[in-house]
Amino acid sequence: MTTKLRRMVAGLLIVCMGALSAPLPALAGIVGTETVIAGAERARLAALLERDELRVQLQALGVEPADARARVAALSDEEAARLVAEIDAAPAGGSDFLTVALIVFLVLLLTDIMGYTKIFPFTRSAK
């Protein structure tokens, strides 16, 4: 009885191992650069939506994060590329304040040098 069982198990193992060694068909296609870039842009937008400060700002504006994710998923490739380009072109958070502060400082400095104001003690009036 044991010998018959061993032979049956061995035969079953031989058939299974033979079936596993047979080559399986694989499907492959060429992936275009645009497809890869669009996937990267969508991944970047999804990563931006996961940031806490953006999530808080969206909720303050009345947009739920789940709705925003659904809208990003519904974007076409061109729309996603345009949105990422707009985000890249937007100035960083602190650059606007620094620019305004520098312009105000320069205007006050020039008016101080021309003698219209006396704000900075380190300047001499031209008058």
KOLDOVO-191461 format. One record per atom (N, C-alpha, C): residue number from 1; x, y, z; residue in three letters. Coordinates in steps of 0.2 Angstrom, whole numbers. Example, Ala and Ser with C-alpha at 12.3 -4.5 7.8 and 13.67 -1.06 7.14 Angstrom:
residues 2
<kevex resi="1" u="66" v="-28" w="39" resn="Ala"/>
<kevex resi="1" u="62" v="-22" w="39" resn="Ala"/>
<kevex resi="1" u="66" v="-16" w="39" resn="Ala"/>
<kevex resi="2" u="64" v="-11" w="35" resn="Ser"/>
<kevex resi="2" u="68" v="-5" w="36" resn="Ser"/>
<kevex resi="2" u="64" v="0" w="39" resn="Ser"/>
//
This chain:
residues 127
<kevex resi="1" u="4" v="-6" w="0" resn="Met"/>
<kevex resi="1" u="0" v="0" w="0" resn="Met"/>
<kevex resi="1" u="4" v="6" w="0" resn="Met"/>
<kevex resi="2" u="9" v="6" w="4" resn="Thr"/>
<kevex resi="2" u="14" v="12" w="5" resn="Thr"/>
<kevex resi="2" u="18" v="13" w="-2" resn="Thr"/>
<kevex resi="3" u="20" v="8" w="-5" resn="Thr"/>
<kevex resi="3" u="23" v="8" w="-11" resn="Thr"/>
<kevex resi="3" u="19" v="11" w="-17" resn="Thr"/>
<kevex resi="4" u="13" v="9" w="-17" resn="Lys"/>
<kevex resi="4" u="8" v="12" w="-22" resn="Lys"/>
<kevex resi="4" u="7" v="19" w="-21" resn="Lys"/>
<kevex resi="5" u="6" v="21" w="-15" resn="Leu"/>
<kevex resi="5" u="5" v="28" w="-13" resn="Leu"/>
<kevex resi="5" u="12" v="32" w="-15" resn="Leu"/>
<kevex resi="6" u="17" v="30" w="-13" resn="Arg"/>
<kevex resi="6" u="24" v="33" w="-15" resn="Arg"/>
<kevex resi="6" u="24" v="34" w="-23" resn="Arg"/>
<kevex resi="7" u="23" v="29" w="-27" resn="Arg"/>
<kevex resi="7" u="23" v="29" w="-34" resn="Arg"/>
<kevex resi="7" u="18" v="34" w="-37" resn="Arg"/>
<kevex resi="8" u="12" v="35" w="-34" resn="Met"/>
<kevex resi="8" u="7" v="39" w="-36" resn="Met"/>
<kevex resi="8" u="9" v="47" w="-34" resn="Met"/>
<kevex resi="9" u="12" v="48" w="-28" resn="Val"/>
<kevex resi="9" u="14" v="54" w="-26" resn="Val"/>
<kevex resi="9" u="20" v="56" w="-31" resn="Val"/>
<kevex resi="10" u="25" v="51" w="-32" resn="Ala"/>
<kevex resi="10" u="31" v="53" w="-36" resn="Ala"/>
<kevex resi="10" u="28" v="55" w="-43" resn="Ala"/>
<kevex resi="11" u="24" v="51" w="-46" resn="Gly"/>
<kevex resi="11" u="21" v="52" w="-53" resn="Gly"/>
<kevex resi="11" u="18" v="59" w="-53" resn="Gly"/>
<kevex resi="12" u="14" v="61" w="-48" resn="Leu"/>
<kevex resi="12" u="11" v="67" w="-48" resn="Leu"/>
<kevex resi="12" u="16" v="73" w="-47" resn="Leu"/>
<kevex resi="13" u="21" v="72" w="-44" resn="Leu"/>
<kevex resi="13" u="27" v="77" w="-43" resn="Leu"/>
<kevex resi="13" u="30" v="78" w="-50" resn="Leu"/>
<kevex resi="14" u="31" v="72" w="-53" resn="Ile"/>
<kevex resi="14" u="35" v="73" w="-60" resn="Ile"/>
<kevex resi="14" u="30" v="77" w="-65" resn="Ile"/>
<kevex resi="15" u="24" v="75" w="-65" resn="Val"/>
<kevex resi="15" u="19" v="79" w="-69" resn="Val"/>
<kevex resi="15" u="19" v="87" w="-67" resn="Val"/>
<kevex resi="16" u="19" v="88" w="-61" resn="Cys"/>
<kevex resi="16" u="19" v="95" w="-59" resn="Cys"/>
<kevex resi="16" u="25" v="99" w="-60" resn="Cys"/>
<kevex resi="17" u="31" v="95" w="-59" resn="Met"/>
<kevex resi="17" u="37" v="98" w="-61" resn="Met"/>
<kevex resi="17" u="38" v="99" w="-68" resn="Met"/>
<kevex resi="18" u="36" v="95" w="-72" resn="Gly"/>
<kevex resi="18" u="36" v="95" w="-80" resn="Gly"/>
<kevex resi="18" u="32" v="101" w="-82" resn="Gly"/>
<kevex resi="19" u="26" v="102" w="-79" resn="Ala"/>
<kevex resi="19" u="21" v="108" w="-81" resn="Ala"/>
<kevex resi="19" u="25" v="115" w="-79" resn="Ala"/>
<kevex resi="20" u="28" v="115" w="-73" resn="Leu"/>
<kevex resi="20" u="31" v="121" w="-71" resn="Leu"/>
<kevex resi="20" u="37" v="123" w="-75" resn="Leu"/>
<kevex resi="21" u="40" v="118" w="-78" resn="Ser"/>
<kevex resi="21" u="46" v="120" w="-83" resn="Ser"/>
<kevex resi="21" u="44" v="122" w="-90" resn="Ser"/>
<kevex resi="22" u="38" v="121" w="-91" resn="Ala"/>
<kevex resi="22" u="36" v="124" w="-98" resn="Ala"/>
<kevex resi="22" u="36" v="131" w="-98" resn="Ala"/>
<kevex resi="23" u="38" v="134" w="-104" resn="Pro"/>
<kevex resi="23" u="38" v="141" w="-104" resn="Pro"/>
<kevex resi="23" u="31" v="144" w="-104" resn="Pro"/>
<kevex resi="24" u="30" v="150" w="-100" resn="Leu"/>
<kevex resi="24" u="24" v="153" w="-100" resn="Leu"/>
<kevex resi="24" u="24" v="159" w="-105" resn="Leu"/>
<kevex resi="25" u="18" v="160" w="-108" resn="Pro"/>
<kevex resi="25" u="18" v="166" w="-113" resn="Pro"/>
<kevex resi="25" u="19" v="173" w="-109" resn="Pro"/>
<kevex resi="26" u="23" v="177" w="-111" resn="Ala"/>
<kevex resi="26" u="23" v="184" w="-108" resn="Ala"/>
<kevex resi="26" u="21" v="189" w="-113" resn="Ala"/>
<kevex resi="27" u="18" v="194" w="-111" resn="Leu"/>
<kevex resi="27" u="15" v="199" w="-115" resn="Leu"/>
<kevex resi="27" u="19" v="206" w="-113" resn="Leu"/>
<kevex resi="28" u="22" v="209" w="-118" resn="Ala"/>
<kevex resi="28" u="26" v="215" w="-117" resn="Ala"/>
<kevex resi="28" u="25" v="219" w="-123" resn="Ala"/>
<kevex resi="29" u="25" v="226" w="-121" resn="Gly"/>
<kevex resi="29" u="24" v="231" w="-126" resn="Gly"/>
<kevex resi="29" u="29" v="236" w="-125" resn="Gly"/>
<kevex resi="30" u="30" v="241" w="-130" resn="Ile"/>
<kevex resi="30" u="34" v="246" w="-129" resn="Ile"/>
<kevex resi="30" u="30" v="252" w="-125" resn="Ile"/>
<kevex resi="31" u="33" v="255" w="-120" resn="Val"/>
<kevex resi="31" u="30" v="260" w="-116" resn="Val"/>
<kevex resi="31" u="33" v="266" w="-119" resn="Val"/>
<kevex resi="32" u="29" v="271" w="-121" resn="Gly"/>
<kevex resi="32" u="32" v="277" w="-123" resn="Gly"/>
<kevex resi="32" u="34" v="282" w="-118" resn="Gly"/>
<kevex resi="33" u="38" v="287" w="-120" resn="Thr"/>
<kevex resi="33" u="41" v="292" w="-115" resn="Thr"/>
<kevex resi="33" u="35" v="296" w="-112" resn="Thr"/>
<kevex resi="34" u="30" v="298" w="-116" resn="Glu"/>
<kevex resi="34" u="25" v="302" w="-113" resn="Glu"/>
<kevex resi="34" u="21" v="298" w="-108" resn="Glu"/>
<kevex resi="35" u="20" v="291" w="-109" resn="Thr"/>
<kevex resi="35" u="16" v="288" w="-104" resn="Thr"/>
<kevex resi="35" u="20" v="287" w="-97" resn="Thr"/>
<kevex resi="36" u="27" v="287" w="-97" resn="Val"/>
<kevex resi="36" u="31" v="286" w="-91" resn="Val"/>
<kevex resi="36" u="31" v="293" w="-88" resn="Val"/>
<kevex resi="37" u="31" v="299" w="-92" resn="Ile"/>
<kevex resi="37" u="31" v="305" w="-89" resn="Ile"/>
<kevex resi="37" u="24" v="307" w="-86" resn="Ile"/>
<kevex resi="38" u="19" v="305" w="-89" resn="Ala"/>
<kevex resi="38" u="12" v="306" w="-87" resn="Ala"/>
<kevex resi="38" u="11" v="302" w="-80" resn="Ala"/>
<kevex resi="39" u="14" v="296" w="-80" resn="Gly"/>
<kevex resi="39" u="14" v="293" w="-73" resn="Gly"/>
<kevex resi="39" u="18" v="296" w="-68" resn="Gly"/>
<kevex resi="40" u="23" v="299" w="-70" resn="Ala"/>
<kevex resi="40" u="27" v="302" w="-65" resn="Ala"/>
<kevex resi="40" u="24" v="309" w="-62" resn="Ala"/>
<kevex resi="41" u="21" v="312" w="-67" resn="Glu"/>
<kevex resi="41" u="17" v="318" w="-65" resn="Glu"/>
<kevex resi="41" u="11" v="317" w="-61" resn="Glu"/>
<kevex resi="42" u="8" v="311" w="-62" resn="Arg"/>
<kevex resi="42" u="2" v="310" w="-58" resn="Arg"/>
<kevex resi="42" u="5" v="308" w="-51" resn="Arg"/>
<kevex resi="43" u="10" v="304" w="-51" resn="Ala"/>
<kevex resi="43" u="13" v="302" w="-44" resn="Ala"/>
<kevex resi="43" u="15" v="308" w="-40" resn="Ala"/>
<kevex resi="44" u="18" v="313" w="-44" resn="Arg"/>
<kevex resi="44" u="20" v="319" w="-40" resn="Arg"/>
<kevex resi="44" u="14" v="323" w="-38" resn="Arg"/>
<kevex resi="45" u="9" v="323" w="-42" resn="Leu"/>
<kevex resi="45" u="3" v="327" w="-39" resn="Leu"/>
<kevex resi="45" u="0" v="323" w="-33" resn="Leu"/>
<kevex resi="46" u="0" v="316" w="-34" resn="Ala"/>
<kevex resi="46" u="-3" v="312" w="-28" resn="Ala"/>
<kevex resi="46" u="1" v="314" w="-22" resn="Ala"/>
<kevex resi="47" u="8" v="314" w="-23" resn="Ala"/>
<kevex resi="47" u="12" v="315" w="-17" resn="Ala"/>
<kevex resi="47" u="11" v="322" w="-14" resn="Ala"/>
<kevex resi="48" u="10" v="327" w="-18" resn="Leu"/>
<kevex resi="48" u="8" v="334" w="-16" resn="Leu"/>
<kevex resi="48" u="1" v="334" w="-12" resn="Leu"/>
<kevex resi="49" u="-3" v="330" w="-14" resn="Leu"/>
<kevex resi="49" u="-10" v="330" w="-10" resn="Leu"/>
<kevex resi="49" u="-9" v="326" w="-4" resn="Leu"/>
<kevex resi="50" u="-4" v="322" w="-3" resn="Glu"/>
<kevex resi="50" u="-3" v="319" w="4" resn="Glu"/>
<kevex resi="50" u="0" v="324" w="9" resn="Glu"/>
<kevex resi="51" u="3" v="329" w="7" resn="Arg"/>
<kevex resi="51" u="6" v="334" w="12" resn="Arg"/>
<kevex resi="51" u="1" v="337" w="16" resn="Arg"/>
<kevex resi="52" u="3" v="337" w="23" resn="Asp"/>
<kevex resi="52" u="-2" v="340" w="28" resn="Asp"/>
<kevex resi="52" u="-4" v="347" w="27" resn="Asp"/>
<kevex resi="53" u="1" v="351" w="25" resn="Glu"/>
<kevex resi="53" u="-1" v="358" w="24" resn="Glu"/>
<kevex resi="53" u="-6" v="360" w="19" resn="Glu"/>
<kevex resi="54" u="-5" v="356" w="13" resn="Leu"/>
<kevex resi="54" u="-9" v="356" w="8" resn="Leu"/>
<kevex resi="54" u="-16" v="354" w="9" resn="Leu"/>
<kevex resi="55" u="-16" v="348" w="13" resn="Arg"/>
<kevex resi="55" u="-23" v="345" w="15" resn="Arg"/>
<kevex resi="55" u="-27" v="350" w="19" resn="Arg"/>
<kevex resi="56" u="-23" v="353" w="24" resn="Val"/>
<kevex resi="56" u="-27" v="358" w="28" resn="Val"/>
<kevex resi="56" u="-29" v="364" w="24" resn="Val"/>
<kevex resi="57" u="-25" v="367" w="20" resn="Gln"/>
<kevex resi="57" u="-27" v="372" w="15" resn="Gln"/>
<kevex resi="57" u="-33" v="370" w="11" resn="Gln"/>
<kevex resi="58" u="-33" v="364" w="8" resn="Leu"/>
<kevex resi="58" u="-39" v="362" w="4" resn="Leu"/>
<kevex resi="58" u="-45" v="361" w="9" resn="Leu"/>
<kevex resi="59" u="-45" v="359" w="15" resn="Gln"/>
<kevex resi="59" u="-51" v="358" w="19" resn="Gln"/>
<kevex resi="59" u="-53" v="365" w="21" resn="Gln"/>
<kevex resi="60" u="-48" v="370" w="22" resn="Ala"/>
<kevex resi="60" u="-50" v="377" w="23" resn="Ala"/>
<kevex resi="60" u="-54" v="380" w="18" resn="Ala"/>
<kevex resi="61" u="-53" v="378" w="11" resn="Leu"/>
<kevex resi="61" u="-56" v="381" w="6" resn="Leu"/>
<kevex resi="61" u="-63" v="376" w="4" resn="Leu"/>
<kevex resi="62" u="-64" v="371" w="8" resn="Gly"/>
<kevex resi="62" u="-70" v="367" w="7" resn="Gly"/>
<kevex resi="62" u="-69" v="361" w="2" resn="Gly"/>
<kevex resi="63" u="-63" v="359" w="1" resn="Val"/>
<kevex resi="63" u="-62" v="354" w="-4" resn="Val"/>
<kevex resi="63" u="-60" v="348" w="1" resn="Val"/>
<kevex resi="64" u="-63" v="342" w="0" resn="Glu"/>
<kevex resi="64" u="-61" v="336" w="4" resn="Glu"/>
<kevex resi="64" u="-55" v="333" w="0" resn="Glu"/>
<kevex resi="65" u="-50" v="330" w="4" resn="Pro"/>
<kevex resi="65" u="-44" v="327" w="1" resn="Pro"/>
<kevex resi="65" u="-46" v="321" w="-4" resn="Pro"/>
<kevex resi="66" u="-51" v="318" w="-2" resn="Ala"/>
<kevex resi="66" u="-53" v="312" w="-7" resn="Ala"/>
<kevex resi="66" u="-56" v="315" w="-13" resn="Ala"/>
<kevex resi="67" u="-60" v="320" w="-13" resn="Asp"/>
<kevex resi="67" u="-62" v="323" w="-19" resn="Asp"/>
<kevex resi="67" u="-56" v="326" w="-24" resn="Asp"/>
<kevex resi="68" u="-51" v="329" w="-20" resn="Ala"/>
<kevex resi="68" u="-45" v="331" w="-24" resn="Ala"/>
<kevex resi="68" u="-42" v="325" w="-27" resn="Ala"/>
<kevex resi="69" u="-41" v="320" w="-24" resn="Arg"/>
<kevex resi="69" u="-37" v="314" w="-27" resn="Arg"/>
<kevex resi="69" u="-41" v="311" w="-33" resn="Arg"/>
<kevex resi="70" u="-48" v="311" w="-32" resn="Ala"/>
<kevex resi="70" u="-52" v="309" w="-37" resn="Ala"/>
<kevex resi="70" u="-51" v="313" w="-44" resn="Ala"/>
<kevex resi="71" u="-51" v="320" w="-42" resn="Arg"/>
<kevex resi="71" u="-50" v="325" w="-48" resn="Arg"/>
<kevex resi="71" u="-44" v="324" w="-51" resn="Arg"/>
<kevex resi="72" u="-38" v="323" w="-47" resn="Val"/>
<kevex resi="72" u="-32" v="322" w="-50" resn="Val"/>
<kevex resi="72" u="-32" v="315" w="-54" resn="Val"/>
<kevex resi="73" u="-35" v="310" w="-52" resn="Ala"/>
<kevex resi="73" u="-35" v="304" w="-56" resn="Ala"/>
<kevex resi="73" u="-39" v="305" w="-62" resn="Ala"/>
<kevex resi="74" u="-44" v="309" w="-62" resn="Ala"/>
<kevex resi="74" u="-48" v="310" w="-68" resn="Ala"/>
<kevex resi="74" u="-45" v="315" w="-73" resn="Ala"/>
<kevex resi="75" u="-39" v="318" w="-72" resn="Leu"/>
<kevex resi="75" u="-36" v="323" w="-76" resn="Leu"/>
<kevex resi="75" u="-33" v="319" w="-82" resn="Leu"/>
<kevex resi="76" u="-33" v="322" w="-88" resn="Ser"/>
<kevex resi="76" u="-30" v="319" w="-94" resn="Ser"/>
<kevex resi="76" u="-22" v="320" w="-93" resn="Ser"/>
<kevex resi="77" u="-18" v="317" w="-98" resn="Asp"/>
<kevex resi="77" u="-11" v="318" w="-97" resn="Asp"/>
<kevex resi="77" u="-9" v="325" w="-99" resn="Asp"/>
<kevex resi="78" u="-12" v="328" w="-103" resn="Glu"/>
<kevex resi="78" u="-10" v="335" w="-105" resn="Glu"/>
<kevex resi="78" u="-12" v="340" w="-99" resn="Glu"/>
<kevex resi="79" u="-18" v="339" w="-96" resn="Glu"/>
<kevex resi="79" u="-20" v="343" w="-90" resn="Glu"/>
<kevex resi="79" u="-15" v="342" w="-84" resn="Glu"/>
<kevex resi="80" u="-13" v="335" w="-83" resn="Ala"/>
<kevex resi="80" u="-8" v="334" w="-78" resn="Ala"/>
<kevex resi="80" u="-1" v="337" w="-79" resn="Ala"/>
<kevex resi="81" u="1" v="337" w="-85" resn="Ala"/>
<kevex resi="81" u="7" v="340" w="-87" resn="Ala"/>
<kevex resi="81" u="7" v="348" w="-86" resn="Ala"/>
<kevex resi="82" u="1" v="351" w="-88" resn="Arg"/>
<kevex resi="82" u="0" v="358" w="-87" resn="Arg"/>
<kevex resi="82" u="0" v="360" w="-80" resn="Arg"/>
<kevex resi="83" u="-3" v="356" w="-76" resn="Leu"/>
<kevex resi="83" u="-4" v="358" w="-69" resn="Leu"/>
<kevex resi="83" u="3" v="357" w="-65" resn="Leu"/>
<kevex resi="84" u="7" v="352" w="-67" resn="Val"/>
<kevex resi="84" u="14" v="351" w="-64" resn="Val"/>
<kevex resi="84" u="18" v="357" w="-67" resn="Val"/>
<kevex resi="85" u="17" v="359" w="-73" resn="Ala"/>
<kevex resi="85" u="21" v="365" w="-75" resn="Ala"/>
<kevex resi="85" u="20" v="371" w="-72" resn="Ala"/>
<kevex resi="86" u="13" v="372" w="-70" resn="Glu"/>
<kevex resi="86" u="11" v="378" w="-66" resn="Glu"/>
<kevex resi="86" u="14" v="378" w="-59" resn="Glu"/>
<kevex resi="87" u="14" v="372" w="-56" resn="Ile"/>
<kevex resi="87" u="16" v="372" w="-50" resn="Ile"/>
<kevex resi="87" u="24" v="373" w="-49" resn="Ile"/>
<kevex resi="88" u="27" v="371" w="-55" resn="Asp"/>
<kevex resi="88" u="35" v="372" w="-55" resn="Asp"/>
<kevex resi="88" u="36" v="379" w="-56" resn="Asp"/>
<kevex resi="89" u="32" v="383" w="-60" resn="Ala"/>
<kevex resi="89" u="33" v="390" w="-61" resn="Ala"/>
<kevex resi="89" u="31" v="394" w="-56" resn="Ala"/>
<kevex resi="90" u="27" v="392" w="-51" resn="Ala"/>
<kevex resi="90" u="25" v="396" w="-46" resn="Ala"/>
<kevex resi="90" u="31" v="398" w="-41" resn="Ala"/>
<kevex resi="91" u="31" v="404" w="-38" resn="Pro"/>
<kevex resi="91" u="36" v="406" w="-34" resn="Pro"/>
<kevex resi="91" u="36" v="402" w="-27" resn="Pro"/>
<kevex resi="92" u="42" v="401" w="-24" resn="Ala"/>
<kevex resi="92" u="42" v="398" w="-18" resn="Ala"/>
<kevex resi="92" u="39" v="402" w="-13" resn="Ala"/>
<kevex resi="93" u="37" v="400" w="-7" resn="Gly"/>
<kevex resi="93" u="33" v="403" w="-2" resn="Gly"/>
<kevex resi="93" u="36" v="410" w="1" resn="Gly"/>
<kevex resi="94" u="43" v="409" w="2" resn="Gly"/>
<kevex resi="94" u="46" v="415" w="5" resn="Gly"/>
<kevex resi="94" u="49" v="420" w="0" resn="Gly"/>
<kevex resi="95" u="49" v="419" w="-6" resn="Ser"/>
<kevex resi="95" u="53" v="423" w="-11" resn="Ser"/>
<kevex resi="95" u="49" v="430" w="-12" resn="Ser"/>
<kevex resi="96" u="42" v="430" w="-12" resn="Asp"/>
<kevex resi="96" u="38" v="436" w="-13" resn="Asp"/>
<kevex resi="96" u="40" v="441" w="-7" resn="Asp"/>
<kevex resi="97" u="40" v="438" w="-1" resn="Phe"/>
<kevex resi="97" u="41" v="443" w="5" resn="Phe"/>
<kevex resi="97" u="48" v="446" w="5" resn="Phe"/>
<kevex resi="98" u="53" v="442" w="3" resn="Leu"/>
<kevex resi="98" u="59" v="444" w="3" resn="Leu"/>
<kevex resi="98" u="60" v="450" w="-3" resn="Leu"/>
<kevex resi="99" u="57" v="449" w="-8" resn="Thr"/>
<kevex resi="99" u="57" v="454" w="-14" resn="Thr"/>
<kevex resi="99" u="54" v="460" w="-11" resn="Thr"/>
<kevex resi="100" u="48" v="460" w="-8" resn="Val"/>
<kevex resi="100" u="45" v="466" w="-6" resn="Val"/>
<kevex resi="100" u="49" v="470" w="-1" resn="Val"/>
<kevex resi="101" u="52" v="466" w="4" resn="Ala"/>
<kevex resi="101" u="56" v="469" w="9" resn="Ala"/>
<kevex resi="101" u="62" v="472" w="6" resn="Ala"/>
<kevex resi="102" u="65" v="469" w="1" resn="Leu"/>
<kevex resi="102" u="71" v="472" w="-2" resn="Leu"/>
<kevex resi="102" u="69" v="478" w="-5" resn="Leu"/>
<kevex resi="103" u="64" v="479" w="-9" resn="Ile"/>
<kevex resi="103" u="62" v="485" w="-13" resn="Ile"/>
<kevex resi="103" u="60" v="490" w="-8" resn="Ile"/>
<kevex resi="104" u="57" v="489" w="-2" resn="Val"/>
<kevex resi="104" u="55" v="494" w="3" resn="Val"/>
<kevex resi="104" u="61" v="497" w="6" resn="Val"/>
<kevex resi="105" u="66" v="492" w="7" resn="Phe"/>
<kevex resi="105" u="73" v="494" w="10" resn="Phe"/>
<kevex resi="105" u="76" v="499" w="5" resn="Phe"/>
<kevex resi="106" u="77" v="497" w="-1" resn="Leu"/>
<kevex resi="106" u="80" v="501" w="-6" resn="Leu"/>
<kevex resi="106" u="77" v="508" w="-7" resn="Leu"/>
<kevex resi="107" u="70" v="508" w="-7" resn="Val"/>
<kevex resi="107" u="67" v="514" w="-8" resn="Val"/>
<kevex resi="107" u="68" v="519" w="-2" resn="Val"/>
<kevex resi="108" u="68" v="516" w="4" resn="Leu"/>
<kevex resi="108" u="69" v="520" w="10" resn="Leu"/>
<kevex resi="108" u="76" v="522" w="10" resn="Leu"/>
<kevex resi="109" u="81" v="518" w="8" resn="Leu"/>
<kevex resi="109" u="88" v="520" w="8" resn="Leu"/>
<kevex resi="109" u="89" v="526" w="3" resn="Leu"/>
<kevex resi="110" u="86" v="525" w="-3" resn="Leu"/>
<kevex resi="110" u="87" v="531" w="-8" resn="Leu"/>
<kevex resi="110" u="84" v="537" w="-6" resn="Leu"/>
<kevex resi="111" u="78" v="537" w="-3" resn="Thr"/>
<kevex resi="111" u="75" v="543" w="0" resn="Thr"/>
<kevex resi="111" u="79" v="546" w="6" resn="Thr"/>
<kevex resi="112" u="82" v="542" w="9" resn="Asp"/>
<kevex resi="112" u="86" v="544" w="15" resn="Asp"/>
<kevex resi="112" u="93" v="547" w="12" resn="Asp"/>
<kevex resi="113" u="95" v="545" w="7" resn="Ile"/>
<kevex resi="113" u="102" v="547" w="4" resn="Ile"/>
<kevex resi="113" u="100" v="554" w="1" resn="Ile"/>
<kevex resi="114" u="94" v="555" w="-3" resn="Met"/>
<kevex resi="114" u="92" v="561" w="-6" resn="Met"/>
<kevex resi="114" u="90" v="566" w="-1" resn="Met"/>
<kevex resi="115" u="89" v="565" w="5" resn="Gly"/>
<kevex resi="115" u="87" v="570" w="10" resn="Gly"/>
<kevex resi="115" u="80" v="570" w="11" resn="Gly"/>
<kevex resi="116" u="76" v="566" w="9" resn="Tyr"/>
<kevex resi="116" u="69" v="567" w="10" resn="Tyr"/>
<kevex resi="116" u="66" v="564" w="17" resn="Tyr"/>
<kevex resi="117" u="70" v="559" w="19" resn="Thr"/>
<kevex resi="117" u="69" v="556" w="25" resn="Thr"/>
<kevex resi="117" u="75" v="555" w="29" resn="Thr"/>
<kevex resi="118" u="74" v="554" w="36" resn="Lys"/>
<kevex resi="118" u="80" v="552" w="40" resn="Lys"/>
<kevex resi="118" u="78" v="546" w="44" resn="Lys"/>
<kevex resi="119" u="79" v="540" w="41" resn="Ile"/>
<kevex resi="119" u="77" v="534" w="44" resn="Ile"/>
<kevex resi="119" u="83" v="530" w="46" resn="Ile"/>
<kevex resi="120" u="88" v="530" w="42" resn="Phe"/>
<kevex resi="120" u="94" v="526" w="44" resn="Phe"/>
<kevex resi="120" u="100" v="530" w="46" resn="Phe"/>
<kevex resi="121" u="103" v="529" w="52" resn="Pro"/>
<kevex resi="121" u="108" v="533" w="55" resn="Pro"/>
<kevex resi="121" u="114" v="532" w="51" resn="Pro"/>
<kevex resi="122" u="115" v="527" w="47" resn="Phe"/>
<kevex resi="122" u="122" v="526" w="43" resn="Phe"/>
<kevex resi="122" u="122" v="530" w="37" resn="Phe"/>
<kevex resi="123" u="117" v="534" w="35" resn="Thr"/>
<kevex resi="123" u="117" v="537" w="28" resn="Thr"/>
<kevex resi="123" u="118" v="545" w="29" resn="Thr"/>
<kevex resi="124" u="121" v="548" w="24" resn="Arg"/>
<kevex resi="124" u="122" v="555" w="24" resn="Arg"/>
<kevex resi="124" u="118" v="558" w="19" resn="Arg"/>
<kevex resi="125" u="115" v="563" w="20" resn="Ser"/>
<kevex resi="125" u="110" v="567" w="15" resn="Ser"/>
<kevex resi="125" u="114" v="570" w="10" resn="Ser"/>
<kevex resi="126" u="112" v="570" w="4" resn="Ala"/>
<kevex resi="126" u="115" v="573" w="-2" resn="Ala"/>
<kevex resi="126" u="114" v="580" w="-2" resn="Ala"/>
<kevex resi="127" u="109" v="583" w="2" resn="Lys"/>
<kevex resi="127" u="108" v="590" w="2" resn="Lys"/>
<kevex resi="127" u="112" v="594" w="7" resn="Lys"/>
//
